[in-house]
Amino acid sequence: MEKSPERCAIGIDFGGTVVKMARVDEHGDIGARASFATAGLDGVDGWLDEVERHVAELLKDLPAGQEWRGIGVGVPGLVNYAKGFIYDLTNVPGWTAVPLAEKLAARFNQPARVDNDVNAMALGECTYGAGQAYQHAVFLTLGTGVGGGLLINNNLYRGAYSMAGEIGHVSIDMNGVSAPMGRGGVEQYVGNRQIVARALQALDEGRASSILERAGGQRDAVTPKVIAEAAEAGDALALEIFDFVADCLATMMASVAYLLQPQAFIIGGGVSAAGPVLFDPLRRHLNERLSEHFASRVVIKRAELGNDAGVIGAAALTFLE
């Protein structure tokens, strides 16, 4: 019997600044990469033209025995997954009411899938990364905000209208910070800007710390990474800040754990690079908020795929859905 060719897919991580693309095989291995700037294109058609140009490059040296079988896209906004329809993209003008899957399928004559970018990352991590061992997991990405993806019974859960997993807007304070998506949402306390603002406010109040020195004396150069480095060196203020971040996240995660009882929380994104100064207090605070029956049955793991989670997960949409 003739062996069936191995499938590969094009995965696209559509960012607000850069569009990353990759040819990915069924094992989650990347065979080729490409990228282009999001800005400066002639609308949706200009974007499709650029994608087409790079797809040709990515498929140019396709290995023998491998066959292209689809294209998947993770986008930063609200999507109807079943229809591959984009309602609106965050910080990308001109992308309202776009039937992107239909347009991709017509242009390439290949199956096309379009999903929220964090869902794509979650699928990548839970298929090929830190979540492989679990059938029930919650993926979190920590950066500008807090994104989430839900794996239930080994399938992504998208909700009735493909919008489930907006974990960053889960309220941790009923009288907290007001935002368009609600009041007291966790990302209003632990996003990049909020972490930096907390550090600068403490410095303005006269707190002793090496944070500003590590930033070269430039307030604009203070980042979560700089604060994490100070925490690793034992800086008291930096340690307090990450303890606060961990406390906020644990408050949200405890609610999610009681509601869904996942086996694991998989955490990625830039802030997760803080490592033990974030993860150690996070585990402690989560254990304090859960009963033994729940605390002993959930683990916290750092994501493994890094910046490749988006393209790998987008490709996986075509393999697994």
N, C-alpha and C positions, 0 to 999 in steps of 0.2 A: 504494500500500500504506500502510495506517495505521501511523504510527510507534508503537512500543511505549512505554508510559510508563516514565519513569526510576524506578528503584527507590530507596527509602530504607529505612533500618532504624533501630530504636532500639538504641543501645549503652548498656550499663550497666556502670559501674566500681564494684563493690561493695567499698568500703573498710571498715576496722574502725571508723572514726569517721563517715565521710560516704559516702553512696551518690550518685554522680554519674551523670546521664543526659543523653543528647543524641540529637537526630534528625540522622542522618548520611546524605548521599547517596553514590552510587557513586564519586564523585570524592574522597571523604574530607572533604568540606566539611560543617561543622556548621551546621545551619539553626536550631536552637533548643536551649536547655539547661534543665536542672532539677537539683535536688539535694534531699536530705533527710538528717537525722541517722540513723545506724544504730541508736543506742540508743533505748530507750523504746517500741519497737514490740511488738505482741502476737504474737511468734513469727513463723513463716514466713508464716502467713496475713495477719498485720498488715503484713508487708513487702510481700506481693503486693498488698494493698489500696492501699498508698502508691504502689507502682509504677504500678498501674492509674490512680490519680488523676493522676499526672504524665504518663503516656502520653497521656491525653486532652488535657492542656495542650500537649504537644509536637506533637500532630497537628492542633491547632486551626486553624493557618494554613498547612496543607500547600500548597505552590505548585502551580499548575495544571500538569498533565503529570507529576506525581510521585506515586508510589504506595507505600504502606507494605507491605513484603514480609517482615518478620521482626524478631526481637528477639534480641540477643546479650548475654551477661553474662560478665564476667571476675570471678572470685571469689578471695579470698586463702586458698587451701587446696587439698586433694587432691580431684581430680575424675576421674570416668570420663567422658571426653569423648564417646565413642561413644554412651553412654546418657544423657548430660546429668545425671549423678548426682553429687551432692556427698557425699563420705565424711565430711569434717570441715572446718570453717573455722577459721582462725587468729584467736584473740581475738574470736570472735563466738559467744557461747553459744547453744545451742538449734539449731544447724545441723549436725546429725549425721544421715547417711543420709537425705538429702533429694533426691527425684527432681525437681529444679528445672525442667529443660527440659520435662518432661511437664506439670508444673503451669502453666508459662507458656503452653505451646501450648494447653492446655485452656481457660485463662482468656481468651486473646486470639485464639484460632483462627488463629494465625500460626506459621510455623516458628520454633523456638527452639533456640539453641545456648548451651551453658555450658562455659567453659574456665577454666583457671588464669589469674589476672590478668596474670601476666608473659607468658604465651603470647599473650594478647590484645594486650598492649603491643608484643610482638615483631612480631605480624602487622600492627599499625598502622604501625609504623616501617618494616617491610620492604615494605609495600604503598604507603604514601603519604608516608613520611618519608625518613630518611637512608639507608635500605637498599634503595631502589627499584631501584638499578642492579645488584643482586647476586642470584644464585640460591642462593648458599651463604653464610649469615651467622650470627653468634652475637650475640644481643641480651643486654646486661647492664644491670641496674638496680642502682644503688648507693645505699643509704639505711640504714634500720635493719639490713638484712642485704644479701645479694647474691642477686639473682634472675637467672634465665637463660631464654632461649627460643632454640630451634635451628631455623634455616631450612635445609633440605636439599632440593636440586632444586626450589626455589621453593615448598616445602610445609613447614608446621610439622611437626617431628618430635616425637612425644609418647611414644614408647617403647611397650613391650608393654602397660603398664597405665596409660598417660596421665600418668606421673610423671617423664618425662625432662626434663632441663634444670635440675635442682637444683644449679646450679653453685656456689652459696654453700657447699655441703658438700664440694666437692672438696678433698681434703687437700693442704696445702702443707708439712706438717711431721708426719712419722710419730710424733713424740713430743710433739706439740703439745697445745693446749688441748682438753680433752675436753668434748663436748656431746652432747645426745640423738641427734643425727644423725651422730655419728662423732667422730673425733679430728683436730685440726689443720685443720679446715675454714676456707677463706679468709675467710668472713664473721666468724669469731671474732677476726680481726685488723683488718678494714677497715670494720666496721659503724659507724654514727654514734657509738654509745656507746664503742666501742673507740678510735676516733680521739680523742674528747674525753678519755677516761681516760689515753691516752698523753700528751697535752699536760699534763694536770693532774699526772700523776706527775713529769714532767720539771720542772714549775714547783715542785713540792714538794721536789725535789732541788736547787733553787737555780739552775736554768737561767735566764739572762737572756732576756726575751722581752716583746714588746708585747701578747701574746695576752690576758692578764688585763685590762690597761688598756683594750683594745678592747672587752672585755666589761663595761665599766663597773665593774671591780673585783669583779664577782660571779661566783663559780665556776660557779653554776648557769646563767649566761648564756653560757658558753663553748660554742660549737657548731662543727661543721665549717666553716660559712660564715665565722665569725669567724676561725678558724685560716687559712682560705684567703685572707681579706683581709690578714692579717698576712704570709702567704707572698708575696702579690703586692707587698707593700711591702718585701720583702727580709728579713723576720724569719728568722734562721737556724734557730731551733727549728721554726717552722712549715714551712719548706722541708724540713727533715729528716723531719718527720712525713709530708708528702705524698710524699716520696721513698720512705719505708717503705711507705706504702699502695700506691704504684705498683709497688714491687718485689714485694709480695705478690700483687697482681693479675696482674702479668706472669708470675709463677711458675705460677699457675693457667692463664692464657691460653696459655702455651707448650704445656702438656700438651694443652689443647683443640685448639690449632692442629695439633699433630702427629697427633692422633686424627682430626679431622674435616676439616682443611685448608679452613677457611672463606676466602672472599674478604675478609670484613670483620668486625670487631668493632664493633657499634653500642652506644654506652654512654650510658645515661640515668640518671635518678634524681637526688635532691638533691645528692649528693656530686659528681656530674659537673659541677655548676655552678661548681666550683673552676676550671675552664678550664685554661689552660696550665700552672699549677703542678701539676696532676695529669697532664695529657695529655703534656706534654713528657718528664718522666721515665718515664712509662709506655711511650712509644714506644722510648725508649732501652733500658730494661730488657728489653722484649720482644725487641728486635733482638739483645740480648746472649744471649738464651736460645734463639734459633732459628738454624738454618743459613740461609745466604744464599738457598737455594732456597725456603724457607718464608717468611723475613722479607720478601723482595722481593715476595711475592705476597699479602700480607695488609695491609689498611689498618685504622686505628683512626679511627672517626668519632664525633662527639658526636651524640646523638639530636636530632631536630628538632621533634617534636610536643609535647614538654614534658608538662604535666599532662593534655593531651588524648589522649595515646597510648592510654590505657585505654578510653575511650568509643569512639574511632574504631576501634580494633582489635576491640572487642566487636561493633560493627556489622559490621565486615568479615567476621567469622565467618559471617554469614548470606549475604554476597555470594559468598564464595570457596570455601566448604566444600561 
